[in-house]
Amino acid sequence: MKGTIPKCLEEMVRARHGQETWDRVKAAAGLARWHTFLTTEDVSDQMVTDLFGTAAKTLGMPLQQVMDDFGMHWSTVYAPDIYGVYFRRASNAREMLLSMSEVHRVTTGKVPNSAPPRFDYEWLDEDTLRMTYRSERGLAALMPGLIRGVGAHFRERLEVERRGDDMIVRFLGEA
């Protein structure tokens, strides 16, 4: 996968826990102290998965909490900065979430060997969306935090329930 995921994880850990903590995460992951991730580099899926686990262990937090914190950071800080055009095009969380397959297609369309996730959508009622994650990477556990972060970005309350690769998203109004 592209280095943008570990780069965001790095930024999140540094912002919330400091550079020294990120240095400990890198050391525990076997990375050199000077190592930095580039958004365009190829990083193995296994390295990224291991990095999340190492971060959780180093921080003394459950893995899912680190993933949820990552999702919030990604959707409220990191992605609006580097993918701002997509956030500005959406007027609310519904529009943003419904555009995710297209956003991934456009942002990775010319990237060799990219395999971005895709999403299937089904409205269960007027305020409940089933969003199905489709990817060989198996990173569906990141989705609840990412979706909640989209809600926070648009100042909306979202309830997210994960059922395997399906995310049941309830739109509850303004935050």
Chimera marker file (.cmm) of the C-alpha trace (Angstrom):
<marker_set name="trace">
<marker id="1" x="0.000" y="0.000" z="0.000" r="1" g="1" b="0" radius="0.5"/>
<marker id="2" x="1.052" y="3.584" z="-0.302" r="1" g="1" b="0" radius="0.5"/>
<marker id="3" x="2.998" y="5.254" z="2.462" r="1" g="1" b="0" radius="0.5"/>
<marker id="4" x="0.195" y="7.692" z="3.166" r="1" g="1" b="0" radius="0.5"/>
<marker id="5" x="-1.315" y="5.307" z="5.761" r="1" g="1" b="0" radius="0.5"/>
<marker id="6" x="1.847" y="4.876" z="7.881" r="1" g="1" b="0" radius="0.5"/>
<marker id="7" x="2.649" y="8.577" z="7.358" r="1" g="1" b="0" radius="0.5"/>
<marker id="8" x="-0.706" y="9.476" z="8.903" r="1" g="1" b="0" radius="0.5"/>
<marker id="9" x="-0.127" y="7.006" z="11.748" r="1" g="1" b="0" radius="0.5"/>
<marker id="10" x="3.229" y="8.676" z="12.367" r="1" g="1" b="0" radius="0.5"/>
<marker id="11" x="1.624" y="12.132" z="12.421" r="1" g="1" b="0" radius="0.5"/>
<marker id="12" x="-1.115" y="10.960" z="14.784" r="1" g="1" b="0" radius="0.5"/>
<marker id="13" x="1.288" y="9.360" z="17.272" r="1" g="1" b="0" radius="0.5"/>
<marker id="14" x="3.607" y="12.365" z="17.181" r="1" g="1" b="0" radius="0.5"/>
<marker id="15" x="0.726" y="14.833" z="17.639" r="1" g="1" b="0" radius="0.5"/>
<marker id="16" x="-0.927" y="12.936" z="20.504" r="1" g="1" b="0" radius="0.5"/>
<marker id="17" x="2.042" y="11.293" z="22.228" r="1" g="1" b="0" radius="0.5"/>
<marker id="18" x="5.180" y="13.129" z="21.077" r="1" g="1" b="0" radius="0.5"/>
<marker id="19" x="8.212" y="12.443" z="18.927" r="1" g="1" b="0" radius="0.5"/>
<marker id="20" x="9.886" y="10.337" z="21.605" r="1" g="1" b="0" radius="0.5"/>
<marker id="21" x="6.941" y="7.930" z="21.620" r="1" g="1" b="0" radius="0.5"/>
<marker id="22" x="6.985" y="7.670" z="17.829" r="1" g="1" b="0" radius="0.5"/>
<marker id="23" x="10.713" y="6.925" z="18.026" r="1" g="1" b="0" radius="0.5"/>
<marker id="24" x="9.897" y="4.073" z="20.439" r="1" g="1" b="0" radius="0.5"/>
<marker id="25" x="7.254" y="2.735" z="18.025" r="1" g="1" b="0" radius="0.5"/>
<marker id="26" x="9.776" y="2.791" z="15.166" r="1" g="1" b="0" radius="0.5"/>
<marker id="27" x="12.431" y="1.068" z="17.269" r="1" g="1" b="0" radius="0.5"/>
<marker id="28" x="9.989" y="-1.640" z="18.377" r="1" g="1" b="0" radius="0.5"/>
<marker id="29" x="9.009" y="-2.117" z="14.710" r="1" g="1" b="0" radius="0.5"/>
<marker id="30" x="12.653" y="-2.517" z="13.710" r="1" g="1" b="0" radius="0.5"/>
<marker id="31" x="12.814" y="0.764" z="11.801" r="1" g="1" b="0" radius="0.5"/>
<marker id="32" x="15.833" y="3.057" z="11.921" r="1" g="1" b="0" radius="0.5"/>
<marker id="33" x="15.538" y="6.148" z="14.090" r="1" g="1" b="0" radius="0.5"/>
<marker id="34" x="15.943" y="8.347" z="10.974" r="1" g="1" b="0" radius="0.5"/>
<marker id="35" x="13.273" y="6.464" z="8.992" r="1" g="1" b="0" radius="0.5"/>
<marker id="36" x="10.336" y="8.472" z="7.735" r="1" g="1" b="0" radius="0.5"/>
<marker id="37" x="7.494" y="7.314" z="5.526" r="1" g="1" b="0" radius="0.5"/>
<marker id="38" x="6.840" y="9.034" z="2.222" r="1" g="1" b="0" radius="0.5"/>
<marker id="39" x="3.246" y="9.281" z="1.044" r="1" g="1" b="0" radius="0.5"/>
<marker id="40" x="4.146" y="7.908" z="-2.395" r="1" g="1" b="0" radius="0.5"/>
<marker id="41" x="6.335" y="4.976" z="-1.368" r="1" g="1" b="0" radius="0.5"/>
<marker id="42" x="5.183" y="1.378" z="-1.478" r="1" g="1" b="0" radius="0.5"/>
<marker id="43" x="4.903" y="-0.143" z="1.991" r="1" g="1" b="0" radius="0.5"/>
<marker id="44" x="3.965" y="-3.776" z="2.431" r="1" g="1" b="0" radius="0.5"/>
<marker id="45" x="0.534" y="-4.492" z="3.840" r="1" g="1" b="0" radius="0.5"/>
<marker id="46" x="2.174" y="-6.639" z="6.506" r="1" g="1" b="0" radius="0.5"/>
<marker id="47" x="4.466" y="-3.811" z="7.615" r="1" g="1" b="0" radius="0.5"/>
<marker id="48" x="1.506" y="-1.455" z="7.999" r="1" g="1" b="0" radius="0.5"/>
<marker id="49" x="-0.531" y="-4.039" z="9.904" r="1" g="1" b="0" radius="0.5"/>
<marker id="50" x="2.467" y="-4.766" z="12.144" r="1" g="1" b="0" radius="0.5"/>
<marker id="51" x="3.041" y="-1.048" z="12.666" r="1" g="1" b="0" radius="0.5"/>
<marker id="52" x="-0.489" y="-0.593" z="14.015" r="1" g="1" b="0" radius="0.5"/>
<marker id="53" x="0.064" y="-3.514" z="16.389" r="1" g="1" b="0" radius="0.5"/>
<marker id="54" x="3.432" y="-2.152" z="17.492" r="1" g="1" b="0" radius="0.5"/>
<marker id="55" x="1.920" y="1.286" z="18.078" r="1" g="1" b="0" radius="0.5"/>
<marker id="56" x="-0.847" y="-0.236" z="20.206" r="1" g="1" b="0" radius="0.5"/>
<marker id="57" x="1.636" y="-2.210" z="22.279" r="1" g="1" b="0" radius="0.5"/>
<marker id="58" x="3.994" y="0.757" z="22.709" r="1" g="1" b="0" radius="0.5"/>
<marker id="59" x="1.126" y="3.072" z="23.671" r="1" g="1" b="0" radius="0.5"/>
<marker id="60" x="-0.405" y="0.478" z="25.995" r="1" g="1" b="0" radius="0.5"/>
<marker id="61" x="-3.709" y="0.762" z="24.163" r="1" g="1" b="0" radius="0.5"/>
<marker id="62" x="-6.047" y="-1.785" z="22.576" r="1" g="1" b="0" radius="0.5"/>
<marker id="63" x="-5.404" y="-2.154" z="18.843" r="1" g="1" b="0" radius="0.5"/>
<marker id="64" x="-8.968" y="-1.114" z="17.984" r="1" g="1" b="0" radius="0.5"/>
<marker id="65" x="-8.534" y="2.118" z="19.949" r="1" g="1" b="0" radius="0.5"/>
<marker id="66" x="-5.394" y="2.957" z="17.980" r="1" g="1" b="0" radius="0.5"/>
<marker id="67" x="-7.290" y="2.229" z="14.752" r="1" g="1" b="0" radius="0.5"/>
<marker id="68" x="-10.211" y="4.402" z="15.881" r="1" g="1" b="0" radius="0.5"/>
<marker id="69" x="-7.850" y="7.241" z="16.863" r="1" g="1" b="0" radius="0.5"/>
<marker id="70" x="-6.123" y="6.866" z="13.490" r="1" g="1" b="0" radius="0.5"/>
<marker id="71" x="-9.479" y="7.086" z="11.704" r="1" g="1" b="0" radius="0.5"/>
<marker id="72" x="-10.408" y="10.243" z="13.567" r="1" g="1" b="0" radius="0.5"/>
<marker id="73" x="-7.021" y="11.826" z="12.821" r="1" g="1" b="0" radius="0.5"/>
<marker id="74" x="-7.170" y="10.771" z="9.166" r="1" g="1" b="0" radius="0.5"/>
<marker id="75" x="-10.662" y="12.177" z="8.594" r="1" g="1" b="0" radius="0.5"/>
<marker id="76" x="-10.362" y="15.382" z="10.607" r="1" g="1" b="0" radius="0.5"/>
<marker id="77" x="-6.708" y="16.439" z="10.166" r="1" g="1" b="0" radius="0.5"/>
<marker id="78" x="-4.663" y="14.487" z="7.633" r="1" g="1" b="0" radius="0.5"/>
<marker id="79" x="-7.016" y="13.807" z="4.703" r="1" g="1" b="0" radius="0.5"/>
<marker id="80" x="-8.739" y="17.225" z="4.680" r="1" g="1" b="0" radius="0.5"/>
<marker id="81" x="-5.266" y="18.696" z="4.284" r="1" g="1" b="0" radius="0.5"/>
<marker id="82" x="-3.863" y="16.489" z="1.509" r="1" g="1" b="0" radius="0.5"/>
<marker id="83" x="-7.169" y="15.476" z="-0.118" r="1" g="1" b="0" radius="0.5"/>
<marker id="84" x="-8.978" y="18.724" z="0.636" r="1" g="1" b="0" radius="0.5"/>
<marker id="85" x="-10.631" y="19.014" z="-2.754" r="1" g="1" b="0" radius="0.5"/>
<marker id="86" x="-12.731" y="15.926" z="-2.024" r="1" g="1" b="0" radius="0.5"/>
<marker id="87" x="-13.776" y="17.191" z="1.390" r="1" g="1" b="0" radius="0.5"/>
<marker id="88" x="-14.730" y="20.588" z="-0.054" r="1" g="1" b="0" radius="0.5"/>
<marker id="89" x="-16.859" y="18.950" z="-2.762" r="1" g="1" b="0" radius="0.5"/>
<marker id="90" x="-19.011" y="17.206" z="-0.166" r="1" g="1" b="0" radius="0.5"/>
<marker id="91" x="-21.507" y="19.258" z="1.792" r="1" g="1" b="0" radius="0.5"/>
<marker id="92" x="-22.090" y="16.610" z="4.452" r="1" g="1" b="0" radius="0.5"/>
<marker id="93" x="-20.966" y="13.224" z="5.760" r="1" g="1" b="0" radius="0.5"/>
<marker id="94" x="-23.415" y="11.316" z="3.540" r="1" g="1" b="0" radius="0.5"/>
<marker id="95" x="-21.982" y="12.822" z="0.375" r="1" g="1" b="0" radius="0.5"/>
<marker id="96" x="-18.421" y="12.222" z="1.518" r="1" g="1" b="0" radius="0.5"/>
<marker id="97" x="-18.987" y="8.581" z="2.432" r="1" g="1" b="0" radius="0.5"/>
<marker id="98" x="-20.907" y="7.887" z="-0.775" r="1" g="1" b="0" radius="0.5"/>
<marker id="99" x="-17.996" y="9.286" z="-2.799" r="1" g="1" b="0" radius="0.5"/>
<marker id="100" x="-15.284" y="7.099" z="-1.259" r="1" g="1" b="0" radius="0.5"/>
<marker id="101" x="-15.028" y="4.522" z="-4.049" r="1" g="1" b="0" radius="0.5"/>
<marker id="102" x="-14.699" y="7.326" z="-6.585" r="1" g="1" b="0" radius="0.5"/>
<marker id="103" x="-12.155" y="9.211" z="-4.445" r="1" g="1" b="0" radius="0.5"/>
<marker id="104" x="-10.006" y="6.081" z="-4.171" r="1" g="1" b="0" radius="0.5"/>
<marker id="105" x="-10.347" y="5.386" z="-7.898" r="1" g="1" b="0" radius="0.5"/>
<marker id="106" x="-9.288" y="8.912" z="-8.865" r="1" g="1" b="0" radius="0.5"/>
<marker id="107" x="-6.457" y="9.289" z="-6.345" r="1" g="1" b="0" radius="0.5"/>
<marker id="108" x="-4.861" y="5.954" z="-7.227" r="1" g="1" b="0" radius="0.5"/>
<marker id="109" x="-5.817" y="5.654" z="-10.898" r="1" g="1" b="0" radius="0.5"/>
<marker id="110" x="-2.316" y="6.363" z="-12.203" r="1" g="1" b="0" radius="0.5"/>
<marker id="111" x="-0.412" y="4.698" z="-9.383" r="1" g="1" b="0" radius="0.5"/>
<marker id="112" x="1.242" y="1.445" z="-10.502" r="1" g="1" b="0" radius="0.5"/>
<marker id="113" x="0.158" y="-1.654" z="-8.561" r="1" g="1" b="0" radius="0.5"/>
<marker id="114" x="-2.407" y="0.239" z="-6.500" r="1" g="1" b="0" radius="0.5"/>
<marker id="115" x="-5.213" y="-1.804" z="-5.023" r="1" g="1" b="0" radius="0.5"/>
<marker id="116" x="-7.465" y="0.701" z="-3.253" r="1" g="1" b="0" radius="0.5"/>
<marker id="117" x="-10.547" y="-0.386" z="-1.371" r="1" g="1" b="0" radius="0.5"/>
<marker id="118" x="-13.938" y="-0.194" z="-3.009" r="1" g="1" b="0" radius="0.5"/>
<marker id="119" x="-17.291" y="0.198" z="-1.332" r="1" g="1" b="0" radius="0.5"/>
<marker id="120" x="-20.792" y="-1.052" z="-2.008" r="1" g="1" b="0" radius="0.5"/>
<marker id="121" x="-23.688" y="0.960" z="-0.613" r="1" g="1" b="0" radius="0.5"/>
<marker id="122" x="-27.225" y="0.075" z="0.387" r="1" g="1" b="0" radius="0.5"/>
<marker id="123" x="-29.688" y="2.334" z="2.146" r="1" g="1" b="0" radius="0.5"/>
<marker id="124" x="-31.498" y="0.323" z="4.821" r="1" g="1" b="0" radius="0.5"/>
<marker id="125" x="-33.772" y="3.265" z="5.595" r="1" g="1" b="0" radius="0.5"/>
<marker id="126" x="-33.590" y="7.019" z="5.089" r="1" g="1" b="0" radius="0.5"/>
<marker id="127" x="-30.958" y="7.471" z="7.812" r="1" g="1" b="0" radius="0.5"/>
<marker id="128" x="-29.151" y="4.109" z="7.788" r="1" g="1" b="0" radius="0.5"/>
<marker id="129" x="-26.508" y="3.172" z="5.249" r="1" g="1" b="0" radius="0.5"/>
<marker id="130" x="-24.797" y="-0.182" z="4.841" r="1" g="1" b="0" radius="0.5"/>
<marker id="131" x="-21.321" y="0.478" z="3.528" r="1" g="1" b="0" radius="0.5"/>
<marker id="132" x="-19.475" y="-2.695" z="2.514" r="1" g="1" b="0" radius="0.5"/>
<marker id="133" x="-15.681" y="-2.601" z="2.466" r="1" g="1" b="0" radius="0.5"/>
<marker id="134" x="-14.106" y="-4.497" z="-0.452" r="1" g="1" b="0" radius="0.5"/>
<marker id="135" x="-10.355" y="-5.027" z="-0.264" r="1" g="1" b="0" radius="0.5"/>
<marker id="136" x="-7.859" y="-7.860" z="-0.118" r="1" g="1" b="0" radius="0.5"/>
<marker id="137" x="-6.005" y="-5.969" z="2.620" r="1" g="1" b="0" radius="0.5"/>
<marker id="138" x="-8.465" y="-6.867" z="5.337" r="1" g="1" b="0" radius="0.5"/>
<marker id="139" x="-8.353" y="-3.471" z="7.026" r="1" g="1" b="0" radius="0.5"/>
<marker id="140" x="-12.076" y="-3.208" z="7.708" r="1" g="1" b="0" radius="0.5"/>
<marker id="141" x="-11.253" y="-2.582" z="11.374" r="1" g="1" b="0" radius="0.5"/>
<marker id="142" x="-10.066" y="0.904" z="10.360" r="1" g="1" b="0" radius="0.5"/>
<marker id="143" x="-13.451" y="1.791" z="8.904" r="1" g="1" b="0" radius="0.5"/>
<marker id="144" x="-15.472" y="2.648" z="12.057" r="1" g="1" b="0" radius="0.5"/>
<marker id="145" x="-12.945" y="5.274" z="13.147" r="1" g="1" b="0" radius="0.5"/>
<marker id="146" x="-12.610" y="6.667" z="9.632" r="1" g="1" b="0" radius="0.5"/>
<marker id="147" x="-16.396" y="6.954" z="9.295" r="1" g="1" b="0" radius="0.5"/>
<marker id="148" x="-16.802" y="8.561" z="12.723" r="1" g="1" b="0" radius="0.5"/>
<marker id="149" x="-14.042" y="10.969" z="11.728" r="1" g="1" b="0" radius="0.5"/>
<marker id="150" x="-15.942" y="11.952" z="8.575" r="1" g="1" b="0" radius="0.5"/>
<marker id="151" x="-18.932" y="12.717" z="10.815" r="1" g="1" b="0" radius="0.5"/>
<marker id="152" x="-16.738" y="14.804" z="13.116" r="1" g="1" b="0" radius="0.5"/>
<marker id="153" x="-15.276" y="16.689" z="10.136" r="1" g="1" b="0" radius="0.5"/>
<marker id="154" x="-18.774" y="17.647" z="8.983" r="1" g="1" b="0" radius="0.5"/>
<marker id="155" x="-19.965" y="18.217" z="12.582" r="1" g="1" b="0" radius="0.5"/>
<marker id="156" x="-22.476" y="15.409" z="12.384" r="1" g="1" b="0" radius="0.5"/>
<marker id="157" x="-23.253" y="12.613" z="14.814" r="1" g="1" b="0" radius="0.5"/>
<marker id="158" x="-22.809" y="9.179" z="13.271" r="1" g="1" b="0" radius="0.5"/>
<marker id="159" x="-23.281" y="5.810" z="14.897" r="1" g="1" b="0" radius="0.5"/>
<marker id="160" x="-21.206" y="3.061" z="13.303" r="1" g="1" b="0" radius="0.5"/>
<marker id="161" x="-21.625" y="-0.657" z="13.854" r="1" g="1" b="0" radius="0.5"/>
<marker id="162" x="-19.164" y="-3.021" z="12.229" r="1" g="1" b="0" radius="0.5"/>
<marker id="163" x="-20.430" y="-6.413" z="11.047" r="1" g="1" b="0" radius="0.5"/>
<marker id="164" x="-17.421" y="-8.012" z="9.385" r="1" g="1" b="0" radius="0.5"/>
<marker id="165" x="-16.838" y="-6.023" z="6.202" r="1" g="1" b="0" radius="0.5"/>
<marker id="166" x="-20.196" y="-4.239" z="6.518" r="1" g="1" b="0" radius="0.5"/>
<marker id="167" x="-20.434" y="-0.914" z="8.312" r="1" g="1" b="0" radius="0.5"/>
<marker id="168" x="-23.911" y="0.085" z="9.408" r="1" g="1" b="0" radius="0.5"/>
<marker id="169" x="-23.885" y="3.884" z="9.539" r="1" g="1" b="0" radius="0.5"/>
<marker id="170" x="-26.721" y="5.769" z="11.216" r="1" g="1" b="0" radius="0.5"/>
<marker id="171" x="-26.902" y="9.476" z="10.527" r="1" g="1" b="0" radius="0.5"/>
<marker id="172" x="-28.148" y="11.136" z="13.727" r="1" g="1" b="0" radius="0.5"/>
<marker id="173" x="-28.027" y="14.828" z="12.802" r="1" g="1" b="0" radius="0.5"/>
<marker id="174" x="-25.808" y="17.719" z="13.776" r="1" g="1" b="0" radius="0.5"/>
<marker id="175" x="-23.241" y="17.272" z="16.520" r="1" g="1" b="0" radius="0.5"/>
<link id1="1" id2="2" r="1" g="1" b="0" radius="0.2"/>
<link id1="2" id2="3" r="1" g="1" b="0" radius="0.2"/>
<link id1="3" id2="4" r="1" g="1" b="0" radius="0.2"/>
<link id1="4" id2="5" r="1" g="1" b="0" radius="0.2"/>
<link id1="5" id2="6" r="1" g="1" b="0" radius="0.2"/>
<link id1="6" id2="7" r="1" g="1" b="0" radius="0.2"/>
<link id1="7" id2="8" r="1" g="1" b="0" radius="0.2"/>
<link id1="8" id2="9" r="1" g="1" b="0" radius="0.2"/>
<link id1="9" id2="10" r="1" g="1" b="0" radius="0.2"/>
<link id1="10" id2="11" r="1" g="1" b="0" radius="0.2"/>
<link id1="11" id2="12" r="1" g="1" b="0" radius="0.2"/>
<link id1="12" id2="13" r="1" g="1" b="0" radius="0.2"/>
<link id1="13" id2="14" r="1" g="1" b="0" radius="0.2"/>
<link id1="14" id2="15" r="1" g="1" b="0" radius="0.2"/>
<link id1="15" id2="16" r="1" g="1" b="0" radius="0.2"/>
<link id1="16" id2="17" r="1" g="1" b="0" radius="0.2"/>
<link id1="17" id2="18" r="1" g="1" b="0" radius="0.2"/>
<link id1="18" id2="19" r="1" g="1" b="0" radius="0.2"/>
<link id1="19" id2="20" r="1" g="1" b="0" radius="0.2"/>
<link id1="20" id2="21" r="1" g="1" b="0" radius="0.2"/>
<link id1="21" id2="22" r="1" g="1" b="0" radius="0.2"/>
<link id1="22" id2="23" r="1" g="1" b="0" radius="0.2"/>
<link id1="23" id2="24" r="1" g="1" b="0" radius="0.2"/>
<link id1="24" id2="25" r="1" g="1" b="0" radius="0.2"/>
<link id1="25" id2="26" r="1" g="1" b="0" radius="0.2"/>
<link id1="26" id2="27" r="1" g="1" b="0" radius="0.2"/>
<link id1="27" id2="28" r="1" g="1" b="0" radius="0.2"/>
<link id1="28" id2="29" r="1" g="1" b="0" radius="0.2"/>
<link id1="29" id2="30" r="1" g="1" b="0" radius="0.2"/>
<link id1="30" id2="31" r="1" g="1" b="0" radius="0.2"/>
<link id1="31" id2="32" r="1" g="1" b="0" radius="0.2"/>
<link id1="32" id2="33" r="1" g="1" b="0" radius="0.2"/>
<link id1="33" id2="34" r="1" g="1" b="0" radius="0.2"/>
<link id1="34" id2="35" r="1" g="1" b="0" radius="0.2"/>
<link id1="35" id2="36" r="1" g="1" b="0" radius="0.2"/>
<link id1="36" id2="37" r="1" g="1" b="0" radius="0.2"/>
<link id1="37" id2="38" r="1" g="1" b="0" radius="0.2"/>
<link id1="38" id2="39" r="1" g="1" b="0" radius="0.2"/>
<link id1="39" id2="40" r="1" g="1" b="0" radius="0.2"/>
<link id1="40" id2="41" r="1" g="1" b="0" radius="0.2"/>
<link id1="41" id2="42" r="1" g="1" b="0" radius="0.2"/>
<link id1="42" id2="43" r="1" g="1" b="0" radius="0.2"/>
<link id1="43" id2="44" r="1" g="1" b="0" radius="0.2"/>
<link id1="44" id2="45" r="1" g="1" b="0" radius="0.2"/>
<link id1="45" id2="46" r="1" g="1" b="0" radius="0.2"/>
<link id1="46" id2="47" r="1" g="1" b="0" radius="0.2"/>
<link id1="47" id2="48" r="1" g="1" b="0" radius="0.2"/>
<link id1="48" id2="49" r="1" g="1" b="0" radius="0.2"/>
<link id1="49" id2="50" r="1" g="1" b="0" radius="0.2"/>
<link id1="50" id2="51" r="1" g="1" b="0" radius="0.2"/>
<link id1="51" id2="52" r="1" g="1" b="0" radius="0.2"/>
<link id1="52" id2="53" r="1" g="1" b="0" radius="0.2"/>
<link id1="53" id2="54" r="1" g="1" b="0" radius="0.2"/>
<link id1="54" id2="55" r="1" g="1" b="0" radius="0.2"/>
<link id1="55" id2="56" r="1" g="1" b="0" radius="0.2"/>
<link id1="56" id2="57" r="1" g="1" b="0" radius="0.2"/>
<link id1="57" id2="58" r="1" g="1" b="0" radius="0.2"/>
<link id1="58" id2="59" r="1" g="1" b="0" radius="0.2"/>
<link id1="59" id2="60" r="1" g="1" b="0" radius="0.2"/>
<link id1="60" id2="61" r="1" g="1" b="0" radius="0.2"/>
<link id1="61" id2="62" r="1" g="1" b="0" radius="0.2"/>
<link id1="62" id2="63" r="1" g="1" b="0" radius="0.2"/>
<link id1="63" id2="64" r="1" g="1" b="0" radius="0.2"/>
<link id1="64" id2="65" r="1" g="1" b="0" radius="0.2"/>
<link id1="65" id2="66" r="1" g="1" b="0" radius="0.2"/>
<link id1="66" id2="67" r="1" g="1" b="0" radius="0.2"/>
<link id1="67" id2="68" r="1" g="1" b="0" radius="0.2"/>
<link id1="68" id2="69" r="1" g="1" b="0" radius="0.2"/>
<link id1="69" id2="70" r="1" g="1" b="0" radius="0.2"/>
<link id1="70" id2="71" r="1" g="1" b="0" radius="0.2"/>
<link id1="71" id2="72" r="1" g="1" b="0" radius="0.2"/>
<link id1="72" id2="73" r="1" g="1" b="0" radius="0.2"/>
<link id1="73" id2="74" r="1" g="1" b="0" radius="0.2"/>
<link id1="74" id2="75" r="1" g="1" b="0" radius="0.2"/>
<link id1="75" id2="76" r="1" g="1" b="0" radius="0.2"/>
<link id1="76" id2="77" r="1" g="1" b="0" radius="0.2"/>
<link id1="77" id2="78" r="1" g="1" b="0" radius="0.2"/>
<link id1="78" id2="79" r="1" g="1" b="0" radius="0.2"/>
<link id1="79" id2="80" r="1" g="1" b="0" radius="0.2"/>
<link id1="80" id2="81" r="1" g="1" b="0" radius="0.2"/>
<link id1="81" id2="82" r="1" g="1" b="0" radius="0.2"/>
<link id1="82" id2="83" r="1" g="1" b="0" radius="0.2"/>
<link id1="83" id2="84" r="1" g="1" b="0" radius="0.2"/>
<link id1="84" id2="85" r="1" g="1" b="0" radius="0.2"/>
<link id1="85" id2="86" r="1" g="1" b="0" radius="0.2"/>
<link id1="86" id2="87" r="1" g="1" b="0" radius="0.2"/>
<link id1="87" id2="88" r="1" g="1" b="0" radius="0.2"/>
<link id1="88" id2="89" r="1" g="1" b="0" radius="0.2"/>
<link id1="89" id2="90" r="1" g="1" b="0" radius="0.2"/>
<link id1="90" id2="91" r="1" g="1" b="0" radius="0.2"/>
<link id1="91" id2="92" r="1" g="1" b="0" radius="0.2"/>
<link id1="92" id2="93" r="1" g="1" b="0" radius="0.2"/>
<link id1="93" id2="94" r="1" g="1" b="0" radius="0.2"/>
<link id1="94" id2="95" r="1" g="1" b="0" radius="0.2"/>
<link id1="95" id2="96" r="1" g="1" b="0" radius="0.2"/>
<link id1="96" id2="97" r="1" g="1" b="0" radius="0.2"/>
<link id1="97" id2="98" r="1" g="1" b="0" radius="0.2"/>
<link id1="98" id2="99" r="1" g="1" b="0" radius="0.2"/>
<link id1="99" id2="100" r="1" g="1" b="0" radius="0.2"/>
<link id1="100" id2="101" r="1" g="1" b="0" radius="0.2"/>
<link id1="101" id2="102" r="1" g="1" b="0" radius="0.2"/>
<link id1="102" id2="103" r="1" g="1" b="0" radius="0.2"/>
<link id1="103" id2="104" r="1" g="1" b="0" radius="0.2"/>
<link id1="104" id2="105" r="1" g="1" b="0" radius="0.2"/>
<link id1="105" id2="106" r="1" g="1" b="0" radius="0.2"/>
<link id1="106" id2="107" r="1" g="1" b="0" radius="0.2"/>
<link id1="107" id2="108" r="1" g="1" b="0" radius="0.2"/>
<link id1="108" id2="109" r="1" g="1" b="0" radius="0.2"/>
<link id1="109" id2="110" r="1" g="1" b="0" radius="0.2"/>
<link id1="110" id2="111" r="1" g="1" b="0" radius="0.2"/>
<link id1="111" id2="112" r="1" g="1" b="0" radius="0.2"/>
<link id1="112" id2="113" r="1" g="1" b="0" radius="0.2"/>
<link id1="113" id2="114" r="1" g="1" b="0" radius="0.2"/>
<link id1="114" id2="115" r="1" g="1" b="0" radius="0.2"/>
<link id1="115" id2="116" r="1" g="1" b="0" radius="0.2"/>
<link id1="116" id2="117" r="1" g="1" b="0" radius="0.2"/>
<link id1="117" id2="118" r="1" g="1" b="0" radius="0.2"/>
<link id1="118" id2="119" r="1" g="1" b="0" radius="0.2"/>
<link id1="119" id2="120" r="1" g="1" b="0" radius="0.2"/>
<link id1="120" id2="121" r="1" g="1" b="0" radius="0.2"/>
<link id1="121" id2="122" r="1" g="1" b="0" radius="0.2"/>
<link id1="122" id2="123" r="1" g="1" b="0" radius="0.2"/>
<link id1="123" id2="124" r="1" g="1" b="0" radius="0.2"/>
<link id1="124" id2="125" r="1" g="1" b="0" radius="0.2"/>
<link id1="125" id2="126" r="1" g="1" b="0" radius="0.2"/>
<link id1="126" id2="127" r="1" g="1" b="0" radius="0.2"/>
<link id1="127" id2="128" r="1" g="1" b="0" radius="0.2"/>
<link id1="128" id2="129" r="1" g="1" b="0" radius="0.2"/>
<link id1="129" id2="130" r="1" g="1" b="0" radius="0.2"/>
<link id1="130" id2="131" r="1" g="1" b="0" radius="0.2"/>
<link id1="131" id2="132" r="1" g="1" b="0" radius="0.2"/>
<link id1="132" id2="133" r="1" g="1" b="0" radius="0.2"/>
<link id1="133" id2="134" r="1" g="1" b="0" radius="0.2"/>
<link id1="134" id2="135" r="1" g="1" b="0" radius="0.2"/>
<link id1="135" id2="136" r="1" g="1" b="0" radius="0.2"/>
<link id1="136" id2="137" r="1" g="1" b="0" radius="0.2"/>
<link id1="137" id2="138" r="1" g="1" b="0" radius="0.2"/>
<link id1="138" id2="139" r="1" g="1" b="0" radius="0.2"/>
<link id1="139" id2="140" r="1" g="1" b="0" radius="0.2"/>
<link id1="140" id2="141" r="1" g="1" b="0" radius="0.2"/>
<link id1="141" id2="142" r="1" g="1" b="0" radius="0.2"/>
<link id1="142" id2="143" r="1" g="1" b="0" radius="0.2"/>
<link id1="143" id2="144" r="1" g="1" b="0" radius="0.2"/>
<link id1="144" id2="145" r="1" g="1" b="0" radius="0.2"/>
<link id1="145" id2="146" r="1" g="1" b="0" radius="0.2"/>
<link id1="146" id2="147" r="1" g="1" b="0" radius="0.2"/>
<link id1="147" id2="148" r="1" g="1" b="0" radius="0.2"/>
<link id1="148" id2="149" r="1" g="1" b="0" radius="0.2"/>
<link id1="149" id2="150" r="1" g="1" b="0" radius="0.2"/>
<link id1="150" id2="151" r="1" g="1" b="0" radius="0.2"/>
<link id1="151" id2="152" r="1" g="1" b="0" radius="0.2"/>
<link id1="152" id2="153" r="1" g="1" b="0" radius="0.2"/>
<link id1="153" id2="154" r="1" g="1" b="0" radius="0.2"/>
<link id1="154" id2="155" r="1" g="1" b="0" radius="0.2"/>
<link id1="155" id2="156" r="1" g="1" b="0" radius="0.2"/>
<link id1="156" id2="157" r="1" g="1" b="0" radius="0.2"/>
<link id1="157" id2="158" r="1" g="1" b="0" radius="0.2"/>
<link id1="158" id2="159" r="1" g="1" b="0" radius="0.2"/>
<link id1="159" id2="160" r="1" g="1" b="0" radius="0.2"/>
<link id1="160" id2="161" r="1" g="1" b="0" radius="0.2"/>
<link id1="161" id2="162" r="1" g="1" b="0" radius="0.2"/>
<link id1="162" id2="163" r="1" g="1" b="0" radius="0.2"/>
<link id1="163" id2="164" r="1" g="1" b="0" radius="0.2"/>
<link id1="164" id2="165" r="1" g="1" b="0" radius="0.2"/>
<link id1="165" id2="166" r="1" g="1" b="0" radius="0.2"/>
<link id1="166" id2="167" r="1" g="1" b="0" radius="0.2"/>
<link id1="167" id2="168" r="1" g="1" b="0" radius="0.2"/>
<link id1="168" id2="169" r="1" g="1" b="0" radius="0.2"/>
<link id1="169" id2="170" r="1" g="1" b="0" radius="0.2"/>
<link id1="170" id2="171" r="1" g="1" b="0" radius="0.2"/>
<link id1="171" id2="172" r="1" g="1" b="0" radius="0.2"/>
<link id1="172" id2="173" r="1" g="1" b="0" radius="0.2"/>
<link id1="173" id2="174" r="1" g="1" b="0" radius="0.2"/>
<link id1="174" id2="175" r="1" g="1" b="0" radius="0.2"/>
</marker_set>
